[in-house]
Amino acid sequence: MPETSETATPSASAVPSPGLFLLGAVTNFFDTLGVGSFATTTAVLRLGRVMPDENIPGTLNVGHAIPTILEAVLFIIALGGMIDVPTIVTMVIAGGIGAWFGTSIVVHWPRRTIQRAMAIALVITAAFMALRMLTSLSLTEGTIGFTGIALAVAIVASLVIGSLTSLGIGNYAPTMAATYMLGMNQKAVFPIMAASASLILPAAALRFYKSGRFDKRTAVGLAMGGIPGVLLAVFVVKALPLDVVRWIVVGVLLYTAVTLWSSSRNAASVA
C-alpha cells in the first residue's frame, strides 16, 4: 500500500496567505538574531499540517533562500572588519558543495525515510542549541579566522553542515558551536554563518526546485515575509535577550522530532 499524506493537498495557487507571510517574517526575524529559521518553521508547518512532511525540507530551502542572502549582505557590511577572507571563503564553498550533493540524495528518498532523517536532524539541532547556551560564548575573545588544522576542521564541518541542510537542519546552531569550539568569538561567526547559508540554501533550493518536492505557496510566503523580518531585526531591534526563546525552541524541536518519528512508525505499520 502506498504511503499516504497526513495533510490536506496544498493549494496550487502561489499566492501566500497572511499567516504564511507572518511566518516568514517572524522566523527570519529570529534567524537574523541568531535563533535560526529552519527549526521554528518546521515546527509550525508540522503543527498546522500545511504540507506533507516530505516537502518540508525543500520548502525551507527555497523559501528562506532570499532572506538569508539579504542577511549575509547586511552582516558582511556591518561586520566587515571582523571577516577573515580565507576562512569565510573556504567555509562558504564547502557548505555549498555539501548542500549540492546532500540534496541530490535526499530528493530521491521516500517519505518515511525523510521523516526519520528530519527527526534525527532536529535532535541534533536541539543539542547544538543547548550546547551553545550552556557554553559561555564571548563577543570579544577568540580569533576571527582559522589557519592550519583548525581551518581544515572548519572546512570539513561546513561540508557536513551543508549536507544536513537538505534534511531541514539549519546551519546557524551547528556552525556557531563548531567555530566556537575551535576558538572563534561569537560576533565574528555571524558573517560566516550568514554567508554560508546564502550559498547553502540556493544550492539546495535549486535541487529541490527541479525535483518539485516543495510547496510553492508556502515558499513564496516565507520569502516575501522574510525580507521585512530581516530588515526589522537588523535596523530596528538589533539585539534581544533570547535565551528563554532558544530554550523554548529546543523543547519544540524535541517535541517535533518525536512526532515525526511517530508518524514514520505509523506509516510503516499501514504500508
N, C-alpha and C positions, 0 to 999 in steps of 0.2 A: 504494500500500500504506500503510495507516495506521501511524503510529509506535507502536512497542511499548515497554513499560517494561522496564528492566534489573533491576527489583526484584521481589520477591515481592509478591503482593497483600497489603496491610496487613490486620490483623485488624479485624473490625467491632466488636470489644469496645472500650469506652472505658477499660477498666482497664489502667493502665500497668504495664510490667514494672519490677522493681527497677533494671534498667540505665537505663531512661528517667528514673526518679526521680533516680538518681545523676547522670545527665547534666544534668538541670535544676539540681540543687544545685551542681555544680561550675562550670557555665558562668555561672550567676548570681552565684556567689561571686566569680569573677574579674571579672565585669561590674561589680560594686559597687566593686571595687578599681581600675577604670579600663581593664581589658583589653578589655572588650566581650564580648557573648554570641552575637551572630549568626554571626560568622565561625567561631568554635570549634564551635558547634552544627552549622553547615553541613558542616564538615569531617567530623565524627563521623557525621552522618546519611548522607553520601555513602559514607564508608568502610564503614559497616555495611550499606549498601544497604537502609535502613529503609523508604524510600518512593520513589515516582517523583520525579524531580528537579523536575517542575513543581509539586509540592505542598510543596516545602521553604519558599519564601517565606511562604506562608500559615501554615504550621505554626509558623514562627519568630515571626511577629507575634501569632498567637493564643496560643501557649504562653508567651511571655515577657512578655505584657502585664501580668498581675497582679504578678509580682515587680518589674517596672520601676516600677509605680505605688508599690509599697512603698518602693523605693529613693528615689523622688522625695520622698515624705513625710519619710523619715528624714534625707535630705540638707538639706531645707529647714529642718527643726527644728534640725539640728546646725549649719548654716552660715547661719542666717537673717540674721546681721549682715553677711554678705558678698553680699547679694542687692540688686540694683538693680531695683526693680519695673518701670519702663518697659522695660528691656532684657529681663528674663525673660518678661514677658507677651507682648511683641510677637514675640520669637523662638519662643516656645512655640506661639502661634497660627499663625504662618507655617509651622512644621513640621507642625502638624496639617492645615492646608489642603493642603500638598504631599503628605502621605501619603494624604489622602482622594481627591484627583484622580489621583495617580500610580497608586494601586491599582485605580481604576476602569478604567484602561487595561490594566494587567498581567494582570488576571484573565481577559482575553479572548485573551491571547497563546497560540500553540501551544507545545508542549513544547520544540522546538528553539530557538525564539526566547528562551524563558526561560533555557535552559541557557547560551546565548551571552551574554545580558544579565547573568546571575549571574556568569559568568566575568569579564567586564569589571568588574563591581561589586567582586568580590573583589580584583582587581588594584588598583583604586582604593583600597580599604580598606587593603591592604598598603602602598601608597605613603604614605597618610596616617599610618599607624602608624610607618613608618620615619622620616618627616619629624618626627613628634612626638619620637621618641627621639634623632634626630640634632640636634635643636634644644634648647638649654638652656632648659627651662621653669622658671619661678620660682613658688614658693609664696607669695611675699610682694610681689614687684614687679609693677607694672601696675595697670590700672584694674579696678573691679568692675562698671562699667557703661559703655554707649556712648551717644553723642549725635550728632546731625547725620549726616554722610556715613557715619561708622563704623557707626552704628546701622542706616542704610539697607542697607549692605553685609551686615551681620549678619543682617538680616531676609531678604534675598534668598538668602543662603547657607542659612538654615534652611529656606526654601521648597524649595530644590533637594535638600537633605539629606533632608527629609521625604519627597519623592517617590522618592528612591532606596531608602527603607526597603521599598517594595513589591517590590524585587528581592532582598531579603535582605541588604542592606548596613546595618549598624548605624550609629547616629548619633553614637556617642561619639567615635571617632577623628576623623572629619571635623569635628565641632563643636569639639573640642579644638584641632585645627590651625587652623581658621578664626578662632576667637576669640583664640587666642594671637597669630596674625599681626596681628590688629587691636589688640593691646596689652593683653589681659586676662591676669591671673595665673592659674596652674593651679588653685589652690584655689577661686577664685570661679566657675570654669566648671562645677564639679561639679553644683551645684543646677540650672544651666541645662540641662546635658546630661540629667540625670535627669528634670526637669520636662518637657522637650521630648519625651523618649521616652515619658513617661507619657500624653501626648496622641497622639503619632505612632502608637504601637503599637495602642492601642484603635481609632483611626480606621481604620487599615489592617486591623486584625483584623476589624472589622465587615464590611468589604467582602469579605474572604476567607471569612468565616463564611457570608455569604449566598450566595457562589458555590460553596461546598463544596470549594474547592481547598485543602484542608489535611488532615492526618492527625490525627483526633480523639484517638486513644490516645496518640500522641507529645505532642501539645499539652497534654493533661492531665498527663502525666508531667513535662513541663518546668515547668508552673505549680506543681504540688504540690512538686516538689523545689526549685524556685527560691526559694520563701519561706524555708525554713530556711537556704539558701545565702546569701541576702541578710542575714539576721539574724546569721549567724555572722561574716560579713565586717565588718559594722558594729559589733557589740558585743563580739566576742571578738578577732578578728585585727587589724582596723582598718587596718593597713598592712603591706606586704611589699616587699622588693626584687624588682621584677617585670621588669626589663629583659631578663633572659635568657628569661623566659616569653614576653614580647612578640616577641622576635626569632624564637623557635620558631613562634609563631603566624603571623608574617609568612611564614616558609617554608612552613608548612602551607597558608596561603591561596593562595600562588602555585602550589603543587602541585595543590590542589583546583581552581583556575581552569583549569589545563592539562587536568585530567581532564574537567571539564565541557565545555570546548571540543572535546576529542577525542570525547566522547560525542555532541555535536551533529553533528560531521562524520560519524561512523559512522551516525547516524540518517538523515542526508541521503543517504548512499550506498545505503541499503537502501530508501529511500522510493520 
